[in-house]
Amino acid sequence: MAETHVTGTSRVKRGMAEMLKGGVIMDVVNSEQAKIAEDSGAVAVMALERVPADIRAQGGVARMSDPDMIAEIQATVSIPVMAKARIGHFVEAQILQAIGVDYIDESEVLTPADYTHHIDKWNFTVPFVCGATNLGEALRRINEGAAMIRSKGEAGTGDVSNATTHMRSISDEIRKLTSMREDELYVAAKDLQAPYDLVKEVAQTGKLPVVLFTAGGIATPADAAMMMQLGADGVFVGSGIFKSGDPAKRAAAIVKSVTFYNDPKVIAEQSRGLGEAMVGINVADIPVPHRLAERGW
Amino acid sequence: MIVGVLALQGDVREHISALSDCGVGALEVRTLSELESVQALVIPGGESTTISKLARAFDLFDGIQQRIKAGMPVFGSCAGLILLADRVLDAIVGQESFGGLNVTARRNAFGRQVDSFESDIEFKGITGPKFRAIFIRAPWIEECSEGVEVLAQIDNHPVAVRSGNLLATSFHPELTRDNRIHRYFVETICNNALRVGV
């Protein structure tokens, strides 16, 4: 190989997320589900032992998945395979890198391993995606090396309202920055609790420096298309697909509605005859200490 | 001249912006009528299995295939290369390509994302310094038939080829600010095709 050959650069990590744009990343718990996801047109799968709805129902500590289970999914599909590490658990991340996952999600859906620090993601060759509820949180994660951001929503609920709040909040804060005078950006950085250089970059470009997906509570083609219309580059669907009546059909319908998110006729067509959606829980009915979106700092 | 970018999934925006920088009109293509309004097409990076399925589901597949046969200039990067290849290795069962490029491509040939890399390469047909090429879970060309010109290679694997009006790269010129390869497509391939009236 040439001397100029380098792996793990920012462009390679962020570029991988650029390739996922306009696509749907699906949570899967075994190779059968992974195959269904790939056949439905998913751009990647997230391998995990329990979907968020089950983590929520069963309780207990939620950890990184068994490497055997991830390996089985890697052997089954040709699309990228992502996996989750606990917030701050850099050894889980080392393991996931060692077994060759394509992206690590440092995720609030699992039980945090560190209530102060997130993983130093610059130390890894594998890229990371992290959740955020607002712009400051997104920029703190990018500062730690995240190559992709997803708005958090409230995982495992089938209630899209928090995803909406987080997407709106991130884009509102970006719009505010773009209208500020340059000398106002210092205080903006302080208020956002985010590094000044990143704040300035966002003010100049009007967008995050990395791809922004949405997650948490998306259950229907309409939910997915709404997130795209609100400015998401793509969507993660967790429990929404495999906790529904007809996963293959719903998965394909969500994929098509993300591509044609601005065409209500297509979305209407894709919304027909999907069978039961996941039952869901209203976020408002979940006591505050059990809300996953509040994990991460 | 209007160059379309197949906008079913992938890094469409980056190609649109690179084409605009080359001074041509660039249009997102999701429907047959949009396809009819363009003189050339770019197939972006993305997930080849997803793009292929969506093209089939929304009746674009045959239309694109016919335009390729009729000589429309097409540039495919990464997933785009796979979709232009006549034969694909490590594909999923039933994975379809538009074809037209008489080569055998291998998906994810360089490995998983941890093996993704950037590197300086020589690209035949452009002038100036070496091209900084970004390879992301990239394919390579395993076998090239006669009439296919190799424009760049890494470790003896072709990573950029041209055959008639078709151009394909394993890497992503659209992710750099270096537009020399897009310019090569527009100025050498598209303009030439327009002159002879494709």
Interface residues (C-beta under 8 A of the other chain):
Chain A: M1 A2 T4 H5 V6 T7 G8 T9 R11 V12 G15 M16 E18 M19 L20 K21 G22 G23 E38 D39 G41 A42 V43 A44 V77 S78 I79 P80 Q97 G100 V101 D102 Y103 T125 V126 P127 A252 V255 K256 T259 F260
Chain B: A7 L8 Q9 G10 D11 V12 R13 E14 R30 G45 G46 E47 T49 T50 K53 L54 A57 F58 C78 A79 D90 A91 I92 R107 N108 G111 R112 Q113 V114 D115 S116 F117 E118 S119 D120 I121 K130 I134 F135 I136 R137 I154 D155 H172 L175 T176
